[in-house]
Structures are given as C-alpha cells and as structure tokens.
Amino acid sequence: MAAIVLLGDINIDLVLDIPEYPLEGEEAIATAQRHMLGGSATNTAIALSRAGHDCRLIGRVGQDAWGQQALSSLAATGVSTAWIGRDPIEPTQTNIVTVGKSGERTMFAYRGANAQLSPTFISDDVFEGAALFHLSGYALLQSPQSDAAMRAIELAQQFQVPVTLDVPAGVAVMVAPHVRNLLPKLDMIVLGRTDLAPLAGGGTAMPAEEAIRSLLHQGVKRIALKHDVAGSSLYQKSGVESAPWFSVDAVDTTGAGDAFAAGHIIGRVSGLSGSECCRLANAFGAVAVTRQGAGTSMPALADVMALIGVDSGNGLERAGPSEERARSQLCKPQSLQDSNRT
C-alpha cells in the first residue's frame, strides 16, 4: 500500500454528551463522558492506516501523560510516531467536545504543543517514497506551525509528492490568505460549500460555481466539495463527478470530515475515478457519524465497503464501485505523477 505523510494536530478530546445547551453563566449536566484521541490529521491518519497504508504523522505533543497516551494510541493503530516531537513547555492539546441531541458537535480547544511545531522539526526523510502529503487546515492557523506546514509543502514539491489540504469547517476565513497562496501547489483541496467563497477571495456573496471556477483558475487541480444536501462532488477543469450521501443514523459528527478526507485520499492513491472517490469518501464519513468520537473510533475499510455493498440509502442508483471491484482497486495504489488521473 502507499506511504502517506500527514501534518496536523494531535490532541486528547474530552467528549461530553449534552442534552441541552445552557445560556452563558448557567450550567448543563452531561449524560456521558469520554476521553479519546483526536485531531484532524490524527483522525485521517488512523483511517488511512486501518486501510493498510503506511502513515507518517508529523506533529507535536507535550511532555505529559496525555502526550504519552496519544503516542501509544497512535502506535497501536499502526501510525508512525517517528516524526512526532515532545514539547518541554506547552501541554498536549486538549479539546472539550460537546455533543448535542442531534449528534452535532461543538468544540473548544487550546492548541498547546501543536502550535509549537517548527520548520526545524521537519526532516527530509519523512517524504522518501511517499505517494501523497496531506495537510490539515488547522496547521495554518498560527506560527510556527504554519511555517512548518509551508516547509513541508516545499519538501513535498522537491520529492514530487502531490499535496492535499483539508479545510475544516469554521476556519476558512482565518486561513484563506495562506490557502490562496498555496492553490498552485495543491493537487486537491477538501472543503464544505459554505467555505468556497472565502477561500476564492470573492466575498460571501460570490456564487458557489463562480468560486469553484476561481479556485481552479488559481491553480488547485481538484476540489472535493461537501454539499449540504445532495452529496459530494469532485471538481476538475475537465468537469465534475458526484455521488449521493448515504442514509445513516448520526450519533456523533466528530471526525466525519476527517474520515471523508481519508476516503478521497484512498481513492486518489488507488486510481479510482472521480465519482468512485466521492462514493468512497461519503461512505467513510457516513460510518464515522454512526460512532461516538473520532480517533480510535475511525472507520476500518471493511466497515466502509460493507456500507457501500449494502447501500441502504435513498433509492438512488448506485454511483460507486461494487465491493469486489473496489477491494481490488484499493489494493493497487497508482502513481500520482500524472496529475490529470481521475
């Protein structure tokens, strides 16, 4: 399988199930509490590793018990921790994640050691033999981590490794200047529909189709777009391919976008078509929302392929590969040097 480099946050999530959110100054009593490994790049790395890929995660944790727990949990999932440093001052990032009745999550975070990742901690050897480099948009929020991200992109280009960027919901406006400068260097960007206009630089009134054309014109080769209702699409200059969402009962949306990104990456390195990449990404996200938390709860490929095989959705005609064909394709990573593939 393919070697995939990832850079982004590593944190511990304190997840609280909250039946009703209080007003400011009031209190709410949680009905359940869980401590879990988390972080956008961390979640994606675990999903990729469970699909059989060699995942090399670049990041930083504190010299504390949470940091050791994170490293141990990552190693247990097969993710390489050789490029994860320990910060002597800042603690391991801790997120407070509240999950409401609908399964939607709200997050509060102190970025801690993650934000202290420096370009000096990025070594060339992490990119040797890599098929793809995946960057979490959270890494662009502040220096020196944002500088480390830029250094990693430079190295990826030197090693001719394609770069994908996941822009998590809620940070598009903050990271937009960085992203616009990076567009010519990106093989693919993963984002939600509401984040198109801020990244394209046209203001909130810019229509989605115009924003998509602008992003492609500015240099990004692929746009993996999560629509609000219909499903997801993969846009390229050559056209657009799409797939519908799967119908599942949502328990917790934490990590769903990270799982979605993993599906696109797996499809990309496996040489699947655009519609098949969308179908796979949708299935990864669908399985993720049926589970509590992210981290070690991220989907395994077998779970995702089972969902695709059953396809108990909304009656739409199947747009994706059969389970047998998908398994065959997913075991044969393709060269990404031809940027027009898929």
C-alpha positions as CSV (number, residue, x, y, z in Angstrom):
1,M,0.0,0.0,0.0
2,A,1.0,3.6,-0.3
3,A,3.1,5.7,2.1
4,I,1.2,8.8,3.1
5,V,2.7,11.8,5.1
6,L,0.3,13.9,7.2
7,L,0.9,17.1,9.2
8,G,-1.6,18.5,11.7
9,D,-2.9,18.4,15.2
10,I,-2.7,15.6,17.8
11,N,-4.9,16.1,20.8
12,I,-7.0,14.5,23.5
13,D,-10.7,15.0,23.4
14,L,-12.9,15.2,26.5
15,V,-16.3,14.4,24.9
16,L,-19.4,15.4,26.9
17,D,-22.9,14.4,25.8
18,I,-25.1,17.5,26.5
19,P,-28.9,17.0,26.2
20,E,-29.5,20.8,26.2
21,Y,-27.1,23.7,25.9
22,P,-27.2,26.3,28.8
23,L,-27.2,30.0,28.4
24,E,-24.0,31.8,29.3
25,G,-23.5,31.7,33.1
26,E,-25.7,28.7,33.5
27,E,-24.9,25.0,33.8
28,A,-25.6,21.8,31.9
29,I,-25.2,18.3,33.3
30,A,-23.7,15.8,30.8
31,T,-25.2,12.4,30.3
32,A,-21.9,10.8,29.4
33,Q,-18.2,11.5,29.3
34,R,-15.4,10.0,27.2
35,H,-11.6,10.7,26.8
36,M,-10.5,10.0,23.2
37,L,-7.6,10.6,20.9
38,G,-8.3,13.3,18.4
39,G,-7.0,15.9,15.9
40,S,-8.0,16.4,12.3
41,A,-4.7,14.9,10.8
42,T,-4.6,12.3,13.5
43,N,-8.1,11.1,12.7
44,T,-7.4,10.9,9.0
45,A,-4.1,9.1,9.6
46,I,-5.8,6.4,11.7
47,A,-8.4,5.8,9.0
48,L,-5.7,5.6,6.3
49,S,-3.6,3.2,8.5
50,R,-6.7,1.0,9.1
51,A,-7.0,0.8,5.3
52,G,-3.5,-0.6,5.2
53,H,-1.4,2.5,4.3
54,D,1.9,3.5,5.7
55,C,1.1,6.7,7.6
56,R,3.8,9.1,8.8
57,L,2.3,11.7,11.1
58,I,4.2,15.0,11.7
59,G,3.2,16.8,14.8
60,R,4.0,17.7,18.4
61,V,2.7,16.7,21.9
62,G,3.6,17.8,25.4
63,Q,5.9,16.2,27.9
64,D,2.9,15.0,29.8
65,A,0.7,11.9,30.4
66,W,-1.7,13.0,27.6
67,G,1.2,13.2,25.2
68,Q,2.4,9.7,26.1
69,Q,-1.2,8.3,25.8
70,A,-1.5,9.9,22.3
71,L,1.7,8.4,21.1
72,S,0.8,5.0,22.5
73,S,-2.6,5.1,20.9
74,L,-1.2,6.2,17.5
75,A,1.4,3.4,17.6
76,A,-1.3,0.9,18.4
77,T,-3.2,1.9,15.3
78,G,-0.1,1.5,13.1
79,V,0.6,5.2,12.5
80,S,4.3,6.0,12.6
81,T,5.2,8.3,15.5
82,A,8.9,8.8,14.5
83,W,8.2,12.3,13.3
84,I,6.2,13.5,16.4
85,G,8.1,15.7,18.8
86,R,7.6,16.4,22.6
87,D,7.4,20.0,23.7
88,P,9.0,20.8,27.0
89,I,6.8,23.8,27.8
90,E,3.4,23.6,26.2
91,P,0.9,20.8,27.1
92,T,-0.6,18.3,24.7
93,Q,-3.7,20.0,23.1
94,T,-6.9,19.2,24.9
95,N,-10.3,19.7,23.3
96,I,-13.6,20.0,25.1
97,V,-16.2,18.5,22.7
98,T,-19.9,18.7,23.4
99,V,-22.3,16.6,21.5
100,G,-26.0,17.6,21.4
101,K,-29.2,15.6,20.8
102,S,-28.8,15.7,17.0
103,G,-25.2,14.3,17.2
104,E,-23.7,17.6,16.1
105,R,-20.5,18.5,17.9
106,T,-19.3,21.8,19.3
107,M,-15.6,22.2,20.1
108,F,-13.4,24.3,22.4
109,A,-9.7,24.0,22.1
110,Y,-6.3,25.1,23.5
111,R,-3.8,24.3,20.8
112,G,-0.8,23.8,23.1
113,A,2.1,21.9,21.8
114,N,0.6,21.6,18.3
115,A,1.1,25.3,17.6
116,Q,4.8,25.0,18.5
117,L,5.7,22.7,15.6
118,S,8.6,24.5,14.0
119,P,10.1,24.1,10.4
120,T,13.3,22.9,12.1
121,F,11.4,19.8,13.2
122,I,10.6,18.8,9.6
123,S,13.1,16.3,8.2
124,D,13.5,15.3,4.6
125,D,13.4,11.6,5.2
126,V,9.7,11.6,6.0
127,F,8.9,12.2,2.3
128,E,11.1,9.4,1.0
129,G,9.0,7.0,-1.1
130,A,5.8,8.9,-0.2
131,A,2.8,8.8,-2.5
132,L,0.9,11.8,-1.1
133,F,1.2,14.6,1.6
134,H,-1.9,15.6,3.4
135,L,-2.2,18.8,5.4
136,S,-4.8,19.8,7.9
137,G,-6.0,23.4,7.6
138,Y,-5.7,23.8,11.4
139,A,-2.0,23.8,10.9
140,L,-2.2,27.1,9.1
141,L,-3.8,29.0,12.0
142,Q,-0.7,30.3,13.7
143,S,3.1,30.4,13.6
144,P,5.4,28.5,14.0
145,Q,3.2,25.6,13.0
146,S,2.1,27.4,9.8
147,D,5.7,27.9,8.9
148,A,6.3,24.2,9.4
149,A,3.4,23.5,7.1
150,M,5.0,25.7,4.4
151,R,8.3,23.9,4.8
152,A,6.6,20.5,4.5
153,I,4.9,21.6,1.3
154,E,8.3,22.8,-0.1
155,L,9.8,19.4,0.7
156,A,6.8,17.6,-0.8
157,Q,7.3,19.5,-4.1
158,Q,11.0,18.7,-4.1
159,F,10.2,15.0,-3.7
160,Q,7.4,15.4,-6.4
161,V,4.8,14.3,-3.8
162,P,1.2,15.6,-4.5
163,V,-0.3,17.8,-1.7
164,T,-3.9,17.6,-0.4
165,L,-5.4,20.2,2.0
166,D,-8.4,19.7,4.2
167,V,-10.0,23.0,5.3
168,P,-12.2,22.2,8.4
169,A,-15.5,23.9,8.9
170,G,-15.2,27.2,10.7
171,V,-11.5,28.2,9.9
172,A,-11.8,29.0,6.2
173,V,-11.8,32.8,6.8
174,M,-8.9,32.6,9.1
175,V,-6.7,30.5,6.8
176,A,-7.9,31.9,3.5
177,P,-4.8,34.1,2.8
178,H,-2.5,31.1,3.3
179,V,-4.7,28.9,1.2
180,R,-4.9,31.3,-1.8
181,N,-1.1,31.4,-1.9
182,L,-0.9,27.6,-1.8
183,L,-3.5,26.9,-4.5
184,P,-1.0,26.4,-7.4
185,K,0.8,23.8,-5.2
186,L,-2.2,21.8,-4.3
187,D,-3.4,18.6,-6.0
188,M,-6.6,18.6,-4.1
189,I,-8.5,20.7,-1.5
190,V,-11.3,19.3,0.6
191,L,-13.9,21.7,2.0
192,G,-17.6,22.5,2.5
193,R,-19.8,24.5,0.2
194,T,-20.1,27.5,2.6
195,D,-16.3,27.8,2.7
196,L,-15.9,28.2,-1.1
197,A,-16.4,32.0,-1.3
198,P,-14.0,33.0,1.5
199,L,-11.2,30.8,0.0
200,A,-11.8,32.1,-3.5
201,G,-11.4,35.7,-2.3
202,G,-14.7,36.9,-3.7
203,G,-16.6,37.7,-0.6
204,T,-19.6,35.9,0.9
205,A,-21.9,36.9,-2.0
206,M,-19.8,35.0,-4.6
207,P,-21.9,32.2,-6.1
208,A,-20.6,28.7,-5.5
209,E,-20.0,27.8,-9.2
210,E,-18.1,31.1,-9.7
211,A,-15.9,30.3,-6.6
212,I,-15.2,26.9,-7.9
213,R,-14.1,28.2,-11.3
214,S,-11.9,30.8,-9.5
215,L,-10.2,28.2,-7.3
216,L,-9.4,26.0,-10.3
217,H,-8.2,29.0,-12.2
218,Q,-5.9,29.9,-9.3
219,G,-4.2,26.5,-9.7
220,V,-5.7,23.8,-7.5
221,K,-6.3,20.7,-9.6
222,R,-9.2,19.1,-7.7
223,I,-11.8,20.4,-5.3
224,A,-13.5,17.7,-3.2
225,L,-16.7,19.5,-2.1
226,K,-19.2,18.5,0.6
227,H,-22.6,19.8,-0.4
228,D,-25.2,20.5,2.3
229,V,-27.9,18.1,1.0
230,A,-27.3,16.4,-2.3
231,G,-24.0,14.7,-1.6
232,S,-20.4,15.4,-2.6
233,S,-18.6,16.3,-5.8
234,L,-15.1,16.3,-7.2
235,Y,-14.5,19.3,-9.5
236,Q,-11.7,19.5,-12.0
237,K,-11.1,21.7,-15.1
238,S,-12.3,18.7,-17.2
239,G,-15.6,18.5,-15.4
240,V,-17.4,17.4,-12.3
241,E,-18.3,14.0,-10.9
242,S,-20.6,13.4,-7.9
243,A,-22.1,10.8,-5.5
244,P,-25.0,11.0,-3.1
245,W,-24.8,10.8,0.7
246,F,-25.6,7.5,2.4
247,S,-28.5,7.4,4.8
248,V,-27.4,6.5,8.3
249,D,-28.4,7.4,11.9
250,A,-26.0,10.0,13.2
251,V,-24.7,9.6,16.7
252,D,-21.7,12.0,16.7
253,T,-20.4,14.1,13.8
254,T,-16.9,14.4,15.4
255,G,-14.2,13.4,12.9
256,A,-16.7,12.9,10.0
257,G,-14.9,15.4,7.8
258,D,-11.5,13.8,8.6
259,A,-12.9,10.4,7.6
260,F,-14.3,11.9,4.4
261,A,-10.8,13.2,3.5
262,A,-9.4,9.8,4.2
263,G,-11.8,8.3,1.7
264,H,-10.8,10.7,-1.0
265,I,-7.1,10.1,-0.3
266,I,-7.5,6.3,-0.6
267,G,-9.4,6.7,-3.8
268,R,-6.8,9.1,-5.1
269,V,-3.8,6.8,-4.4
270,S,-5.8,3.8,-5.7
271,G,-6.5,5.4,-9.1
272,L,-10.3,5.4,-8.7
273,S,-12.5,7.6,-10.9
274,G,-13.8,10.9,-9.5
275,S,-17.3,9.5,-8.8
276,E,-15.8,6.5,-7.1
277,C,-13.6,8.7,-4.9
278,C,-16.7,10.7,-3.9
279,R,-18.6,7.5,-3.2
280,L,-15.8,6.2,-1.0
281,A,-15.4,9.5,0.8
282,N,-19.2,9.7,1.5
283,A,-19.1,6.1,2.9
284,F,-16.2,6.9,5.2
285,G,-18.0,9.9,6.6
286,A,-21.2,8.0,6.9
287,V,-19.6,5.3,9.0
288,A,-17.8,7.8,11.1
289,V,-21.0,9.6,12.2
290,T,-22.5,6.3,13.5
291,R,-19.8,6.1,16.2
292,Q,-19.0,8.1,19.3
293,G,-16.0,10.3,19.0
294,A,-13.1,10.1,16.5
295,G,-9.5,8.9,17.0
296,T,-9.5,5.2,17.5
297,S,-13.2,5.1,16.6
298,M,-12.4,6.0,12.9
299,P,-13.8,3.5,10.4
300,A,-11.9,0.5,9.0
301,L,-12.0,-0.1,5.3
302,A,-14.1,-3.3,5.8
303,D,-16.8,-1.3,7.6
304,V,-16.9,1.2,4.7
305,M,-17.0,-1.4,2.0
306,A,-19.8,-3.2,3.8
307,L,-21.9,0.0,3.8
308,I,-21.2,0.5,0.1
309,G,-22.2,-3.1,-0.6
310,V,-25.5,-2.8,1.3
311,D,-26.3,0.8,0.0
312,S,-29.4,1.2,2.1
313,G,-29.7,4.8,1.2
314,N,-32.4,6.8,-0.5
315,G,-33.0,4.6,-3.5
316,L,-30.7,6.5,-5.9
317,E,-28.9,4.4,-8.5
318,R,-25.5,3.3,-7.3
319,A,-22.8,5.5,-8.5
320,G,-19.8,3.7,-6.9
321,P,-17.9,0.5,-7.5
322,S,-19.0,-2.9,-6.3
323,E,-17.4,-4.2,-3.2
324,E,-15.3,-6.8,-5.0
325,R,-14.1,-4.3,-7.6
326,A,-13.4,-1.6,-5.0
327,R,-11.4,-4.0,-2.9
328,S,-9.3,-5.0,-5.9
329,Q,-8.6,-1.4,-6.9
330,L,-7.9,-0.2,-3.3
331,C,-5.1,-2.8,-3.0
332,K,-3.3,-1.4,-6.1
333,P,-2.0,2.2,-5.4
334,Q,-1.3,4.1,-8.6
335,S,1.3,6.6,-9.5
336,L,0.2,10.2,-8.9
337,Q,2.8,11.8,-11.2
338,D,0.1,12.2,-13.8
339,S,-1.9,15.0,-12.2
340,N,-4.7,14.5,-14.7
341,R,-5.5,11.0,-13.4
342,T,-9.1,10.6,-12.1
